Amino acid sequence: MQGQGTTIEDIKPVAGSTPTRMTQSASLLGCDAIAIGPTGNPWLADYTADDNPIVKPTGALAVSLTNAALKAPWGQAFSGTAGATFSSAFYESNAADGSIVRIDITSNGFVYDTIATGFSVNGGQPGNILAPAGLTYNPANDTLYIVDSNVNKVIAIKNVTQVPADGIQATDTVAATTFAGSSASSASVLYAGSPLNAPISAALLYNGALVVGNTANNLLVEISPTGTILDTVSVDSGAAGAIFGIAAEGTSTATTQIFFNDDNTNSVVELSASAAGATAHTRAKAR
């Protein structure tokens, strides 16, 4: 049942993989987003438990972060340099109030700053939540991308590591999104409207483009760093809501692999490039 999951599963990127249980804990209840920390430990955004657990690479629970700034955590992204423990941060989005929180990793512990507020939410329950999601960080230009699900947009915040607490206040509607605050000039709409249709997740490609997943029609949309639609592909012709999470890897078009879950088939699928176009491969059946 959506919103009731309590596990992390390890799935190798090989066709026919069998999921391996990494960890299970009540503190993971409603886990909906994951990002990998500088020492290889997963950080989780947990909508139902309303917390942000950190799990060791061994699967042991290191700590479960709770803070007043966390309000139905819904998205997660890491920024920083691998191995640079005290110059790193995590960004987390909230489904309850449409805010974006930066959790800085410092020598004195974790520091929580709500850097942006006002993004649109629909107040839904698991299965139909639309709120700022799909957080994706590009270290090449210090930009955080936010999938603005409820109003069919992608938002970019440049120089995001420099945005202070309360730096951006958004007025966010289908018709327009405006920004106020000391860092208002850092925020902009990268793309708005069709073919986005309840977009819910995103991943960064090698060339700085984003691949965004629509939950309303199971469509993947590729958007350039300047906001141009580059390509679309339907990955499931069945019921809406098949796509939730997306991940990508690769250093060229030929080596790019896009992984996404398909709720209709209860599987993890890889989409890869080929001479004949995009090709999908089932990598694992989910438990």
VOZALUM-433273 format. One record per residue (C-alpha): residue number from 1; residue in three letters; x, y, z. Coordinates in pm, 1 decimal, decimal comma. Example, Ala and Ser with C-alpha at 12.3 -4.5 7.8 and 13.67 -1.06 7.14 Angstrom:
<vomis>
<1 "ALA" <1230,0 -450,0 780,0>>
<2 "SER" <1367,0 -106,0 714,0>>
</vomis>
This chain:
<vomis>
<1 "MET" <0,0 0,0 0,0>>
<2 "GLN" <139,5 339,1 -96,3>>
<3 "GLY" <272,4 540,2 195,0>>
<4 "GLN" <321,4 228,1 407,9>>
<5 "GLY" <655,9 97,4 279,9>>
<6 "THR" <935,0 47,2 535,1>>
<7 "THR" <1222,0 -102,6 335,1>>
<8 "ILE" <1510,1 -23,2 102,3>>
<9 "GLU" <1581,9 -281,5 -165,9>>
<10 "ASP" <1916,3 -316,8 -344,1>>
<11 "ILE" <1875,5 -395,0 -716,0>>
<12 "LYS" <2173,0 -451,8 -944,9>>
<13 "PRO" <2149,0 -289,1 -1293,0>>
<14 "VAL" <2144,1 -628,7 -1465,8>>
<15 "ALA" <1846,5 -785,3 -1642,7>>
<16 "GLY" <1658,3 -1028,5 -1421,6>>
<17 "SER" <1813,1 -906,5 -1096,3>>
<18 "THR" <1662,8 -1024,3 -769,9>>
<19 "PRO" <1604,2 -746,6 -517,1>>
<20 "THR" <1803,5 -778,5 -195,7>>
<21 "ARG" <1670,2 -634,0 127,8>>
<22 "MET" <1911,5 -363,1 246,4>>
<23 "THR" <1718,8 -253,6 553,9>>
<24 "GLN" <1377,4 -237,6 712,1>>
<25 "SER" <1264,5 5,2 982,2>>
<26 "ALA" <948,6 176,6 1101,2>>
<27 "SER" <1138,8 505,3 1071,9>>
<28 "LEU" <1131,9 455,8 691,4>>
<29 "LEU" <750,6 454,3 679,4>>
<30 "GLY" <634,7 611,2 353,6>>
<31 "CYS" <982,8 630,8 200,8>>
<32 "ASP" <943,1 817,1 -129,1>>
<33 "ALA" <1284,9 958,7 -223,2>>
<34 "ILE" <1648,0 865,9 -175,2>>
<35 "ALA" <1985,6 1032,9 -226,4>>
<36 "ILE" <2334,8 902,0 -159,3>>
<37 "GLY" <2555,0 1084,5 91,5>>
<38 "PRO" <2926,0 1168,3 60,5>>
<39 "THR" <3030,2 846,4 235,9>>
<40 "GLY" <2789,6 620,4 46,2>>
<41 "ASN" <2506,6 626,3 296,8>>
<42 "PRO" <2148,4 663,0 170,8>>
<43 "TRP" <1935,9 953,4 297,4>>
<44 "LEU" <1559,7 899,1 281,8>>
<45 "ALA" <1264,1 1135,1 259,6>>
<46 "ASP" <978,9 966,0 445,6>>
<47 "TYR" <635,8 1117,5 388,3>>
<48 "THR" <439,2 916,5 644,7>>
<49 "ALA" <698,1 898,2 923,5>>
<50 "ASP" <773,5 1268,4 865,6>>
<51 "ASP" <1146,0 1220,1 909,0>>
<52 "ASN" <1473,6 1187,9 718,5>>
<53 "PRO" <1663,9 871,4 816,4>>
<54 "ILE" <2029,2 814,8 726,9>>
<55 "VAL" <2124,6 454,1 661,0>>
<56 "LYS" <2478,0 316,3 665,3>>
<57 "PRO" <2602,5 130,0 355,4>>
<58 "THR" <2572,2 -187,0 565,2>>
<59 "GLY" <2199,2 -129,4 601,5>>
<60 "ALA" <2212,3 -28,4 967,1>>
<61 "LEU" <2014,8 280,6 1063,3>>
<62 "ALA" <2263,2 555,9 1153,3>>
<63 "VAL" <2015,4 819,8 1267,8>>
<64 "SER" <1662,0 932,9 1192,4>>
<65 "LEU" <1657,3 1310,3 1148,7>>
<66 "THR" <1352,2 1494,0 1277,1>>
<67 "ASN" <1302,4 1868,3 1267,5>>
<68 "ALA" <1018,8 2118,9 1253,1>>
<69 "ALA" <1133,7 2211,7 901,1>>
<70 "LEU" <1039,6 1862,1 775,6>>
<71 "LYS" <671,1 1857,8 679,8>>
<72 "ALA" <579,3 1539,8 491,3>>
<73 "PRO" <918,7 1497,3 318,1>>
<74 "TRP" <870,1 1428,8 -51,9>>
<75 "GLY" <1194,9 1489,3 -244,1>>
<76 "GLN" <1567,8 1450,3 -178,9>>
<77 "ALA" <1890,9 1552,2 -352,6>>
<78 "PHE" <2257,2 1575,9 -253,3>>
<79 "SER" <2497,4 1856,3 -332,4>>
<80 "GLY" <2868,1 1858,9 -259,2>>
<81 "THR" <3183,2 1665,0 -326,4>>
<82 "ALA" <3204,9 1295,9 -250,9>>
<83 "GLY" <3415,5 1253,4 61,0>>
<84 "ALA" <3388,2 1621,4 157,9>>
<85 "THR" <3186,2 1562,7 473,3>>
<86 "PHE" <3161,1 1920,8 596,5>>
<87 "SER" <3102,5 2101,7 267,6>>
<88 "SER" <2797,5 1902,1 167,3>>
<89 "ALA" <2422,6 1941,9 196,8>>
<90 "PHE" <2096,0 1768,0 121,7>>
<91 "TYR" <1789,4 1935,1 -21,8>>
<92 "GLU" <1446,9 1812,1 81,3>>
<93 "SER" <1102,4 1916,8 -40,5>>
<94 "ASN" <785,3 1911,3 166,9>>
<95 "ALA" <447,9 1788,9 40,4>>
<96 "ALA" <260,0 1952,9 327,9>>
<97 "ASP" <349,9 2315,2 254,5>>
<98 "GLY" <553,4 2329,6 -69,1>>
<99 "SER" <878,6 2436,9 96,2>>
<100 "ILE" <1239,0 2346,5 14,1>>
<101 "VAL" <1479,0 2275,0 300,9>>
<102 "ARG" <1859,7 2261,6 285,8>>
<103 "ILE" <2017,7 2032,6 545,6>>
<104 "ASP" <2381,8 2138,0 574,3>>
<105 "ILE" <2635,0 1886,6 702,9>>
<106 "THR" <2868,4 2086,9 928,5>>
<107 "SER" <3136,3 2015,3 1186,1>>
<108 "ASN" <2878,7 2111,5 1449,6>>
<109 "GLY" <2606,3 1882,3 1319,4>>
<110 "PHE" <2311,1 1929,6 1087,8>>
<111 "VAL" <2176,0 2278,0 1013,8>>
<112 "TYR" <1825,6 2313,7 868,8>>
<113 "ASP" <1739,0 2615,2 653,6>>
<114 "THR" <1407,4 2655,9 472,8>>
<115 "ILE" <1540,8 2833,1 165,3>>
<116 "ALA" <1223,3 2847,4 -45,9>>
<117 "THR" <850,7 2850,9 24,6>>
<118 "GLY" <523,7 2877,1 -164,6>>
<119 "PHE" <541,0 2599,7 -423,2>>
<120 "SER" <207,0 2448,3 -517,2>>
<121 "VAL" <68,7 2138,7 -341,1>>
<122 "ASN" <-259,4 1950,7 -382,9>>
<123 "GLY" <-291,8 1814,6 -28,8>>
<124 "GLY" <-333,2 1462,4 -162,9>>
<125 "GLN" <-263,4 1129,3 -0,2>>
<126 "PRO" <-11,2 868,9 -125,1>>
<127 "GLY" <-114,2 775,8 -475,2>>
<128 "ASN" <-222,1 1124,6 -577,0>>
<129 "ILE" <19,7 1365,5 -406,6>>
<130 "LEU" <132,9 1651,8 -627,8>>
<131 "ALA" <393,6 1875,6 -464,5>>
<132 "PRO" <751,2 1989,9 -533,4>>
<133 "ALA" <933,6 1665,0 -614,0>>
<134 "GLY" <1206,3 1512,2 -828,6>>
<135 "LEU" <1480,7 1729,0 -677,3>>
<136 "THR" <1787,4 1711,2 -902,7>>
<137 "TYR" <2119,7 1888,5 -843,5>>
<138 "ASN" <2368,5 1978,4 -1118,5>>
<139 "PRO" <2713,3 2036,9 -964,7>>
<140 "ALA" <2844,4 2183,3 -1292,2>>
<141 "ASN" <2642,6 2502,2 -1242,1>>
<142 "ASP" <2525,9 2474,7 -878,7>>
<143 "THR" <2162,7 2450,6 -986,7>>
<144 "LEU" <1879,2 2270,1 -811,9>>
<145 "TYR" <1590,6 2160,9 -1033,9>>
<146 "ILE" <1245,4 2112,6 -882,1>>
<147 "VAL" <964,4 1923,4 -1052,9>>
<148 "ASP" <665,9 2147,5 -979,0>>
<149 "SER" <412,7 1867,3 -1008,9>>
<150 "ASN" <84,3 2038,5 -929,2>>
<151 "VAL" <125,7 2311,5 -1194,1>>
<152 "ASN" <317,8 2118,4 -1465,4>>
<153 "LYS" <647,9 2304,3 -1445,5>>
<154 "VAL" <1016,9 2255,9 -1380,1>>
<155 "ILE" <1180,9 2521,6 -1162,6>>
<156 "ALA" <1553,8 2600,1 -1158,1>>
<157 "ILE" <1734,6 2761,0 -864,4>>
<158 "LYS" <2085,9 2864,6 -965,4>>
<159 "ASN" <2363,9 2918,6 -710,7>>
<160 "VAL" <2143,9 2724,4 -473,5>>
<161 "THR" <2419,5 2662,9 -219,4>>
<162 "GLN" <2431,0 3040,5 -165,4>>
<163 "VAL" <2056,6 3090,2 -111,2>>
<164 "PRO" <1998,9 3186,3 254,6>>
<165 "ALA" <1712,2 3090,4 479,5>>
<166 "ASP" <1387,2 3246,3 352,6>>
<167 "GLY" <1573,9 3356,7 40,3>>
<168 "ILE" <1296,5 3267,9 -205,8>>
<169 "GLN" <921,5 3306,7 -173,8>>
<170 "ALA" <723,3 3168,0 -466,4>>
<171 "THR" <372,9 3261,2 -574,2>>
<172 "ASP" <293,7 2948,6 -770,2>>
<173 "THR" <-9,5 2890,2 -993,3>>
<174 "VAL" <-80,6 2719,5 -1324,0>>
<175 "ALA" <-89,3 3055,1 -1500,3>>
<176 "ALA" <229,4 3203,2 -1356,6>>
<177 "THR" <508,2 3158,8 -1104,1>>
<178 "THR" <672,2 3464,4 -955,2>>
<179 "PHE" <949,7 3487,4 -700,1>>
<180 "ALA" <1027,8 3731,0 -420,6>>
<181 "GLY" <1294,3 3746,2 -150,1>>
<182 "SER" <1663,9 3825,7 -133,5>>
<183 "SER" <1746,8 3543,7 -379,9>>
<184 "ALA" <1446,6 3584,7 -610,2>>
<185 "SER" <1675,2 3636,2 -909,8>>
<186 "SER" <1820,3 3287,2 -857,6>>
<187 "ALA" <1484,4 3119,9 -929,6>>
<188 "SER" <1322,1 3078,1 -1268,6>>
<189 "VAL" <1079,1 2856,8 -1459,2>>
<190 "LEU" <1282,8 2625,9 -1681,7>>
<191 "TYR" <975,9 2487,3 -1859,5>>
<192 "ALA" <598,0 2499,0 -1815,7>>
<193 "GLY" <301,8 2326,3 -1978,2>>
<194 "SER" <255,1 2037,1 -2219,7>>
<195 "PRO" <395,8 1775,9 -2258,2>>
<196 "LEU" <438,9 1788,9 -1879,2>>
<197 "ASN" <136,5 1624,0 -1721,8>>
<198 "ALA" <158,5 1577,5 -1343,9>>
<199 "PRO" <538,3 1536,7 -1359,2>>
<200 "ILE" <664,4 1366,4 -1045,7>>
<201 "SER" <1032,5 1277,8 -1083,5>>
<202 "ALA" <1350,3 1369,0 -1269,9>>
<203 "ALA" <1709,5 1267,1 -1332,5>>
<204 "LEU" <2012,3 1452,6 -1466,9>>
<205 "LEU" <2170,9 1333,8 -1792,5>>
<206 "TYR" <2539,4 1360,9 -1885,8>>
<207 "ASN" <2481,6 1672,5 -2100,3>>
<208 "GLY" <2297,0 1868,3 -1832,3>>
<209 "ALA" <1954,0 1784,6 -1972,3>>
<210 "LEU" <1677,2 1654,2 -1748,5>>
<211 "VAL" <1455,3 1355,1 -1801,2>>
<212 "VAL" <1121,8 1413,0 -1628,9>>
<213 "GLY" <856,3 1149,2 -1563,1>>
<214 "ASN" <481,6 1219,3 -1590,6>>
<215 "THR" <265,8 1021,2 -1351,3>>
<216 "ALA" <-56,0 1117,4 -1536,4>>
<217 "ASN" <32,5 952,8 -1868,7>>
<218 "ASN" <352,2 750,2 -1815,1>>
<219 "LEU" <553,3 975,7 -2045,1>>
<220 "LEU" <924,5 1053,7 -2009,8>>
<221 "VAL" <1016,3 1406,2 -2122,9>>
<222 "GLU" <1371,1 1524,7 -2197,4>>
<223 "ILE" <1432,1 1896,4 -2136,9>>
<224 "SER" <1751,3 2079,9 -2231,3>>
<225 "PRO" <1936,4 2303,9 -1981,1>>
<226 "THR" <1787,1 2604,3 -2164,7>>
<227 "GLY" <1428,5 2478,7 -2143,2>>
<228 "THR" <1373,7 2317,7 -2484,7>>
<229 "ILE" <1185,0 1988,7 -2520,5>>
<230 "LEU" <1430,0 1745,0 -2680,0>>
<231 "ASP" <1231,7 1421,5 -2682,1>>
<232 "THR" <940,3 1230,4 -2533,0>>
<233 "VAL" <876,8 859,1 -2499,9>>
<234 "SER" <578,3 666,9 -2361,8>>
<235 "VAL" <702,9 385,1 -2139,9>>
<236 "ASP" <374,0 219,5 -2041,4>>
<237 "SER" <46,6 220,4 -2236,4>>
<238 "GLY" <-151,0 96,3 -1937,1>>
<239 "ALA" <-308,6 277,1 -1644,9>>
<240 "ALA" <-174,4 615,0 -1536,2>>
<241 "GLY" <60,0 630,0 -1240,7>>
<242 "ALA" <315,2 374,2 -1357,3>>
<243 "ILE" <613,9 609,2 -1319,3>>
<244 "PHE" <738,3 729,7 -982,6>>
<245 "GLY" <1116,9 723,1 -936,6>>
<246 "ILE" <1382,2 783,0 -1204,8>>
<247 "ALA" <1761,8 747,6 -1203,5>>
<248 "ALA" <2015,8 787,3 -1484,5>>
<249 "GLU" <2379,9 716,5 -1557,6>>
<250 "GLY" <2616,0 740,1 -1854,4>>
<251 "THR" <2872,2 976,4 -2005,7>>
<252 "SER" <2739,7 986,9 -2364,8>>
<253 "THR" <2422,8 917,3 -2561,7>>
<254 "ALA" <2545,7 566,3 -2635,7>>
<255 "THR" <2614,2 485,2 -2270,6>>
<256 "THR" <2313,0 657,6 -2117,2>>
<257 "GLN" <2080,2 437,0 -1915,3>>
<258 "ILE" <1758,4 560,6 -1757,4>>
<259 "PHE" <1604,6 349,1 -1483,5>>
<260 "PHE" <1247,2 388,6 -1362,5>>
<261 "ASN" <996,4 188,5 -1164,5>>
<262 "ASP" <683,7 67,4 -1340,8>>
<263 "ASP" <403,2 24,9 -1089,8>>
<264 "ASN" <179,5 -140,1 -1349,6>>
<265 "THR" <420,4 -430,1 -1390,9>>
<266 "ASN" <576,8 -411,4 -1043,3>>
<267 "SER" <923,3 -388,5 -1195,5>>
<268 "VAL" <1229,4 -170,6 -1243,1>>
<269 "VAL" <1291,7 -95,9 -1611,1>>
<270 "GLU" <1595,2 35,7 -1798,1>>
<271 "LEU" <1558,9 259,4 -2103,0>>
<272 "SER" <1874,3 270,4 -2313,8>>
<273 "ALA" <1973,7 425,0 -2646,1>>
<274 "SER" <2008,8 217,4 -2960,6>>
<275 "ALA" <2036,6 269,8 -3335,2>>
<276 "ALA" <1664,2 204,0 -3362,0>>
<277 "GLY" <1573,5 441,7 -3080,2>>
<278 "ALA" <1497,1 396,2 -2712,9>>
<279 "THR" <1476,7 36,3 -2592,6>>
<280 "ALA" <1329,5 -77,2 -2260,4>>
<281 "HIS" <1458,9 -372,2 -2058,6>>
<282 "THR" <1312,0 -508,6 -1736,9>>
<283 "ARG" <1591,2 -519,1 -1481,1>>
<284 "ALA" <1407,4 -661,4 -1182,0>>
<285 "LYS" <1067,5 -751,6 -1051,2>>
<286 "ALA" <1000,1 -564,5 -732,2>>
<287 "ARG" <906,9 -753,1 -420,8>>
</vomis>
